[in-house]
Amino acid sequence: MSVDLKKFLNMYKFNTVLPGSGVKVNFKPISTFQMKELISTADSEPEEAVDRMINECVVDEGFDVKNLSLQDRFFLLVELRKKSKGSSYEITYTCEKCKSQVITKVDLEKLVVKKLDKNFDPKIKLDDNLSVEVCLITRNLQKEATELVNLMVAAGEIKEDDVYMNEVVFGYILSIQKIITPDGTIDKPDLEQKVMLFKDGPQLFYDNIIEWFNKLDFGVDFTNIITCVHCGNETKESITLQNFFY
């Protein structure tokens, strides 16, 4: 008997709408083989492994996870987890009050998802003279920031201990699309011009950019209220990603 097995496997296809771009994405759950590859490469190249897995799961032609904002990428990662292993996720915390271990379950379906306000203003005022226009930080921009920092580490310009913070800073730097001055606007400024704002400008510039990105709050609210079964203490904690897919 000839049986079309793929017909039954195609039943496991889902779709979701990204909270940032508003684009509808069609995807299939993570397979056993994909999970094994993710586990085997988790230590050597964790983010690259996640990128490959997401790209392999999304069935839309021309899709590339690197073009997504970091918030949309993470949202899609949570959606994949829900459809692959279910929405119940068990996590372990140490109570900050009594120091006991707390094991709790999070229902991923109940996480709050905020949509991006499409009318957001990309212009950030740095001071009375200078402003910048920025874009959302995508996975591509994040990768570019990491590569730049790695080059600086190799050249001895950055210490290994400062890598993460510099990756964050360069993510903001690379997001700058325009620099607006009283003498005119610099369209598509080069890296040197962008870095100059942070290197030679006051801390206020960086603070204003961080504040803008923090206010542009969208995506999955990955926090949960944890109640300690030992002492009753309640805390709002960020949900850890340890063993998220395992």
VOBADO-628684 format. One record per residue: residue in three letters; x, y, z of N, C-alpha, C in turn. Coordinates in steps of 0.05 Angstrom, whole numbers, padded with zeros to 5 digits, always signed. Layout:
N
ALAXYZXYZXYZ;...
***
This chain:
246
MET+00017-00024+00000+00000+00000+00000+00018+00025+00000;SER+00011+00044-00017+00026+00069-00018+00013+00090+00000;VAL+00028+00098+00020+00017+00117+00039+00033+00143+00038;ASP+00019+00165+00035+00032+00191+00035+00037+00201+00064;LEU+00060+00194+00075+00065+00201+00103+00067+00231+00107;LYS+00077+00245+00087+00080+00274+00090+00054+00288+00094;LYS+00032+00277+00084+00006+00289+00088-00001+00291+00118;PHE+00007+00272+00133+00002+00272+00162+00021+00290+00177;LEU+00046+00292+00167+00065+00309+00180+00059+00338+00175;ASN+00047+00344+00152+00040+00372+00145+00018+00384+00163;MET+00006+00366+00179-00014+00376+00198-00001+00393+00219;TYR+00024+00389+00223+00038+00403+00245+00052+00428+00234;LYS+00035+00446+00223+00045+00472+00214+00028+00493+00227;PHE+00041+00515+00236+00027+00535+00252+00035+00563+00240;ASN+00021+00583+00250+00028+00610+00242+00025+00629+00266;THR+00039+00651+00265+00037+00672+00286+00043+00699+00273;VAL+00036+00720+00287+00041+00747+00278+00061+00760+00296;LEU+00083+00769+00284+00104+00781+00300+00095+00808+00312;PRO+00100+00812+00338+00090+00837+00351+00104+00862+00342;GLY+00128+00860+00330+00142+00884+00321+00135+00891+00293;SER+00141+00874+00274+00136+00879+00246+00107+00876+00237;GLY+00092+00859+00253+00064+00854+00245+00062+00833+00223;VAL+00084+00821+00215+00085+00801+00193+00076+00774+00203;LYS+00060+00761+00187+00051+00734+00193+00072+00714+00185;VAL+00079+00696+00203+00101+00676+00198+00089+00648+00201;ASN+00095+00631+00181+00086+00603+00182+00110+00586+00189;PHE+00105+00567+00208+00127+00551+00217+00119+00523+00225;LYS+00138+00506+00227+00133+00478+00237+00149+00474+00262;PRO+00141+00455+00279+00155+00451+00305+00184+00442+00300;ILE+00200+00443+00321+00227+00434+00321+00228+00404+00320;SER+00243+00392+00302+00245+00363+00300+00266+00352+00319;THR+00266+00326+00323+00285+00313+00340+00314+00318+00331;PHE+00318+00316+00304+00345+00320+00293+00354+00349+00298;GLN+00336+00368+00295+00343+00396+00300+00350+00401+00329;MET+00335+00388+00347+00340+00390+00375+00368+00379+00382;LYS+00375+00357+00370+00401+00345+00375+00424+00363+00366;GLU+00420+00376+00343+00440+00394+00333+00443+00419+00351;LEU+00420+00429+00361+00420+00452+00378+00436+00445+00404;ILE+00431+00422+00415+00445+00414+00439+00475+00411+00435;SER+00482+00399+00412+00510+00393+00406+00526+00419+00401;THR+00513+00440+00392+00527+00465+00386+00522+00487+00406;ALA+00507+00481+00427+00499+00501+00446+00522+00516+00460;ASP+00544+00501+00464+00567+00513+00478+00585+00529+00459;SER+00588+00519+00434+00607+00531+00416+00596+00556+00401;GLU+00571+00554+00393+00559+00577+00378+00529+00577+00384;PRO+00521+00584+00408+00493+00583+00416+00474+00600+00399;GLU+00481+00625+00394+00463+00642+00379+00461+00634+00349;GLU+00483+00626+00338+00483+00616+00310+00466+00591+00307;ALA+00468+00573+00327+00452+00549+00327+00422+00555+00328;VAL+00415+00575+00345+00387+00583+00347+00377+00595+00321;ASP+00394+00611+00308+00387+00623+00282+00381+00602+00261;ARG+00399+00582+00260+00395+00560+00240+00369+00545+00246;MET+00363+00540+00271+00339+00525+00278+00314+00541+00270;ILE+00314+00566+00276+00290+00583+00269+00286+00583+00239;ASN+00308+00588+00224+00306+00589+00195+00296+00563+00184;GLU+00304+00540+00195+00296+00514+00185+00266+00509+00192;CYS+00257+00520+00214+00229+00516+00222+00209+00533+00207;VAL+00217+00557+00200+00199+00575+00185+00198+00566+00156;VAL+00173+00563+00146+00170+00552+00119+00165+00574+00098;ASP+00165+00599+00106+00160+00621+00087+00185+00625+00069;GLU+00181+00628+00043+00203+00632+00024+00216+00659+00029;GLY+00242+00659+00030+00257+00684+00033+00260+00693+00062;PHE+00250+00678+00081+00252+00686+00109+00281+00683+00119;ASP+00290+00703+00134+00316+00701+00147+00313+00714+00174;VAL+00318+00698+00195+00315+00708+00222+00333+00731+00228;LYS+00355+00734+00214+00374+00756+00220+00362+00783+00213;ASN+00340+00784+00197+00327+00809+00190+00307+00817+00211;LEU+00301+00800+00231+00282+00807+00251+00294+00824+00273;SER+00277+00841+00285+00286+00854+00310+00291+00834+00331;LEU+00307+00840+00351+00314+00821+00372+00288+00813+00387;GLN+00269+00832+00390+00244+00825+00403+00227+00805+00387;ASP+00226+00809+00361+00211+00791+00344+00224+00763+00343;ARG+00250+00763+00343+00265+00738+00343+00259+00722+00368;PHE+00259+00735+00391+00254+00722+00416+00225+00712+00418;PHE+00207+00729+00408+00178+00721+00408+00175+00695+00392;LEU+00187+00694+00368+00185+00671+00351+00197+00646+00364;LEU+00219+00650+00379+00232+00629+00394+00213+00617+00414;VAL+00198+00634+00428+00179+00625+00448+00156+00610+00435;GLU+00147+00620+00412+00126+00606+00397+00135+00578+00388;LEU+00159+00576+00379+00170+00550+00371+00171+00531+00395;ARG+00178+00541+00417+00180+00524+00441+00152+00514+00449;LYS+00132+00531+00447+00105+00524+00455+00094+00502+00437;LYS+00099+00504+00411+00088+00485+00392+00105+00460+00390;SER+00129+00461+00400+00147+00437+00399+00146+00420+00424;LYS+00145+00433+00447+00146+00419+00473+00123+00426+00492;GLY+00104+00443+00483+00082+00450+00500+00087+00477+00514;SER+00066+00488+00525+00068+00515+00538+00077+00514+00567;SER+00078+00490+00579+00086+00488+00607+00117+00487+00609;TYR+00128+00504+00624+00158+00506+00626+00165+00507+00656;GLU+00180+00487+00665+00188+00485+00693+00215+00499+00698;ILE+00216+00516+00718+00240+00530+00724+00246+00529+00754;THR+00272+00533+00760+00281+00531+00788+00294+00558+00796;TYR+00285+00569+00819+00297+00594+00829+00306+00590+00858;THR+00324+00607+00867+00331+00609+00895+00317+00633+00907;CYS+00302+00628+00928+00287+00650+00941+00307+00670+00953;GLU+00303+00695+00946+00322+00716+00955+00319+00721+00985;LYS+00296+00712+00997+00292+00717+01026+00302+00694+01043;CYS+00293+00670+01037+00300+00647+01054+00322+00629+01042;LYS+00329+00635+01017+00351+00621+01003+00343+00592+00996;SER+00318+00585+00998+00309+00558+00990+00305+00556+00960;GLN+00308+00532+00949+00303+00528+00921+00273+00526+00916;VAL+00264+00540+00895+00235+00540+00888+00232+00529+00860;ILE+00216+00509+00857+00210+00498+00830+00182+00506+00823;THR+00179+00519+00801+00152+00528+00793+00148+00523+00763;LYS+00123+00524+00754+00117+00520+00726+00105+00546+00715;VAL+00114+00553+00691+00105+00577+00677+00088+00568+00653;ASP+00065+00580+00650+00048+00575+00626+00056+00596+00606;LEU+00071+00588+00585+00080+00607+00565+00057+00620+00550;GLU+00034+00607+00549+00011+00618+00536+00001+00643+00550;LYS+00007+00646+00575-00003+00668+00591+00016+00692+00592;LEU+00039+00690+00579+00058+00712+00579+00046+00736+00563;VAL+00050+00759+00574+00039+00783+00561+00056+00790+00536;VAL+00043+00795+00514+00057+00803+00489+00048+00831+00481;LYS+00067+00850+00479+00060+00878+00472+00068+00883+00443;LYS+00049+00895+00428+00054+00902+00400+00070+00928+00399;LEU+00086+00931+00378+00101+00955+00373+00082+00977+00363;ASP+00084+01001+00374+00069+01024+00364+00081+01032+00338;LYS+00065+01028+00316+00076+01034+00290+00082+01064+00285;ASN+00071+01081+00303+00075+01110+00299+00099+01120+00316;PHE+00116+01101+00325+00139+01110+00341+00157+01129+00325;ASP+00168+01149+00340+00186+01169+00328+00215+01159+00330;PRO+00229+01154+00308+00256+01144+00309+00277+01165+00317;LYS+00268+01190+00322+00286+01211+00328+00291+01213+00358;ILE+00316+01215+00366+00324+01217+00394+00340+01243+00398;LYS+00330+01260+00416+00345+01284+00422+00367+01278+00442;LEU+00392+01284+00434+00415+01279+00451+00420+01303+00469;ASP+00419+01327+00458+00420+01352+00473+00407+01374+00456;ASP+00412+01399+00463+00398+01421+00448+00409+01424+00420;ASN+00432+01412+00413+00443+01415+00386+00441+01389+00370;LEU+00444+01367+00382+00447+01342+00367+00423+01323+00372;SER+00415+01310+00350+00395+01289+00352+00404+01267+00333;VAL+00393+01243+00337+00398+01221+00319+00372+01207+00312;GLU+00372+01194+00289+00350+01176+00282+00360+01147+00282;VAL+00346+01129+00294+00355+01102+00297+00335+01082+00284;CYS+00344+01058+00281+00327+01036+00272+00326+01016+00295;LEU+00307+00997+00293+00306+00975+00313+00331+00958+00310;ILE+00340+00947+00332+00364+00930+00332+00356+00903+00323;THR+00366+00895+00300+00360+00868+00288+00382+00848+00296;ARG+00377+00823+00290+00397+00803+00295+00422+00808+00278;ASN+00418+00819+00254+00441+00826+00237+00458+00847+00250;LEU+00446+00868+00261+00461+00889+00275+00475+00877+00300;GLN+00461+00860+00314+00474+00847+00337+00499+00831+00330;LYS+00497+00816+00308+00520+00801+00298+00543+00819+00290;GLU+00536+00841+00277+00556+00860+00268+00570+00872+00292;ALA+00554+00878+00313+00566+00889+00338+00585+00869+00351;THR+00577+00844+00351+00594+00823+00363+00620+00820+00347;GLU+00619+00821+00321+00643+00819+00304+00662+00842+00309;LEU+00651+00866+00311+00667+00890+00316+00682+00887+00343;VAL+00667+00879+00364+00679+00876+00390+00700+00855+00390;ASN+00695+00833+00376+00715+00811+00375+00741+00821+00362;LEU+00739+00838+00342+00763+00849+00329+00778+00867+00349;MET+00763+00882+00365+00775+00900+00384+00789+00884+00407;VAL+00777+00862+00414+00789+00845+00434+00815+00833+00424;ALA+00815+00824+00398+00839+00813+00386+00861+00834+00384;ALA+00853+00859+00381+00873+00881+00378+00882+00891+00405;GLY+00870+00880+00427+00878+00889+00453+00865+00915+00462;GLU+00844+00924+00447+00831+00949+00454+00809+00945+00475;ILE+00799+00921+00478+00778+00914+00497+00786+00889+00513;LYS+00780+00890+00539+00786+00866+00555+00764+00846+00552;GLU+00771+00821+00556+00752+00799+00554+00728+00803+00572;ASP+00733+00814+00596+00712+00818+00616+00692+00839+00607;ASP+00699+00856+00588+00682+00878+00580+00667+00872+00553;VAL+00669+00847+00544+00658+00841+00518+00628+00846+00517;TYR+00613+00835+00536+00584+00836+00535+00574+00865+00534;MET+00585+00882+00552+00576+00910+00554+00582+00924+00528;ASN+00605+00919+00516+00612+00932+00491+00595+00923+00468;GLU+00586+00897+00468+00568+00888+00448+00541+00903+00449;VAL+00532+00908+00474+00507+00923+00477+00511+00952+00467;VAL+00533+00964+00475+00538+00992+00466+00540+00994+00436;PHE+00554+00975+00423+00557+00977+00394+00531+00970+00380;GLY+00513+00955+00393+00487+00951+00382+00472+00978+00379;TYR+00473+00994+00400+00461+01021+00399+00475+01039+00378;ILE+00501+01037+00377+00517+01054+00358+00509+01047+00329;LEU+00507+01022+00323+00501+01013+00296+00472+01019+00288;SER+00455+01023+00308+00427+01029+00301+00423+01058+00291;ILE+00443+01075+00295+00441+01103+00286+00441+01105+00256;GLN+00420+01117+00245+00417+01119+00216+00422+01148+00206;LYS+00418+01168+00224+00423+01195+00217+00433+01210+00241;ILE+00450+01230+00236+00458+01248+00258+00449+01276+00249;ILE+00433+01289+00266+00421+01315+00259+00435+01337+00275;THR+00446+01356+00261+00460+01378+00274+00448+01405+00264;PRO+00454+01427+00278+00445+01453+00269+00455+01461+00241;ASP+00478+01448+00233+00490+01454+00207+00480+01436+00185;GLY+00463+01417+00192+00453+01398+00171+00452+01369+00182;THR+00441+01352+00165+00438+01324+00173+00458+01306+00159;ILE+00471+01289+00175+00489+01269+00163+00473+01243+00159;ASP+00467+01238+00133+00453+01214+00126+00472+01190+00124;LYS+00464+01168+00135+00481+01144+00134+00509+01150+00144;PRO+00512+01159+00169+00539+01165+00180+00556+01139+00181;ASP+00582+01143+00178+00600+01120+00179+00604+01112+00208;LEU+00618+01090+00212+00622+01080+00239+00638+01099+00256;GLU+00658+01113+00245+00674+01132+00260+00657+01155+00270;GLN+00638+01164+00254+00621+01186+00263+00602+01177+00285;LYS+00592+01153+00282+00574+01143+00303+00589+01139+00330;VAL+00612+01127+00328+00628+01123+00352+00636+01149+00366;MET+00640+01170+00350+00648+01196+00360+00628+01207+00380;LEU+00602+01201+00375+00581+01211+00393+00584+01199+00421;PHE+00592+01174+00422+00595+01160+00448+00623+01165+00460;LYS+00643+01167+00443+00670+01170+00453+00676+01199+00463;ASP+00666+01219+00447+00672+01246+00454+00649+01261+00467;GLY+00625+01250+00465+00602+01263+00476+00598+01255+00506;PRO+00581+01269+00520+00577+01264+00548+00560+01238+00552;GLN+00561+01228+00576+00545+01204+00583+00515+01208+00577;LEU+00506+01233+00578+00478+01240+00572+00469+01229+00546;PHE+00487+01229+00525+00479+01219+00499+00471+01190+00501;TYR+00488+01174+00514+00482+01145+00516+00457+01141+00533;ASP+00454+01156+00555+00431+01153+00572+00405+01158+00557;ASN+00405+01179+00539+00381+01186+00524+00374+01164+00504;ILE+00394+01152+00492+00389+01130+00473+00378+01106+00487;ILE+00390+01098+00510+00380+01076+00526+00351+01081+00534;GLU+00345+01105+00543+00318+01111+00553+00298+01108+00530;TRP+00306+01117+00506+00288+01114+00482+00282+01085+00477;PHE+00302+01068+00476+00298+01040+00471+00282+01026+00493;ASN+00286+01034+00518+00271+01023+00540+00241+01030+00538;LYS+00235+01054+00529+00207+01063+00527+00194+01049+00503;LEU+00209+01042+00483+00198+01028+00460+00194+00999+00467;ASP+00177+00994+00486+00174+00968+00498+00154+00951+00482;PHE+00164+00929+00470+00146+00911+00456+00157+00883+00456;GLY+00141+00864+00449+00150+00836+00449+00139+00821+00473;VAL+00152+00799+00480+00143+00782+00502+00154+00793+00528;ASP+00135+00796+00547+00143+00803+00575+00152+00777+00588;PHE+00178+00772+00589+00188+00746+00599+00194+00748+00629;THR+00174+00756+00644+00177+00756+00673+00154+00741+00685;ASN+00157+00734+00710+00137+00718+00724+00138+00723+00754;ILE+00115+00722+00767+00113+00725+00796+00119+00698+00808;ILE+00140+00697+00824+00148+00672+00837+00141+00674+00867;THR+00126+00654+00877+00118+00652+00905+00134+00629+00918;CYS+00149+00636+00938+00165+00615+00952+00146+00598+00969;VAL+00146+00572+00965+00129+00554+00980+00139+00551+01009;HIS+00163+00560+01015+00175+00556+01041+00169+00580+01060;CYS+00171+00604+01049+00167+00628+01066+00145+00647+01056;GLY+00134+00641+01032+00113+00658+01021+00122+00683+01008;ASN+00148+00688+01006+00158+00712+00993+00151+00712+00963;GLU+00142+00735+00954+00136+00738+00925+00155+00757+00912;THR+00165+00749+00889+00183+00767+00874+00177+00764+00844;LYS+00182+00786+00830+00178+00786+00801+00206+00780+00789;GLU+00208+00758+00775+00234+00750+00764+00233+00747+00734;SER+00256+00752+00721+00258+00745+00693+00260+00715+00690;ILE+00246+00704+00672+00246+00675+00668+00272+00666+00655;THR+00285+00647+00667+00311+00638+00657+00307+00620+00632;LEU+00327+00620+00615+00325+00604+00590+00340+00578+00593;GLN+00350+00572+00617+00364+00547+00621+00346+00523+00615;ASN+00356+00505+00598+00340+00481+00590+00313+00489+00578;PHE+00312+00511+00564+00287+00520+00552+00275+00500+00532;PHE+00293+00487+00517+00284+00468+00497+00289+00439+00504;TYR+00300+00434+00528+00309+00407+00534+00290+00393+00554;
***
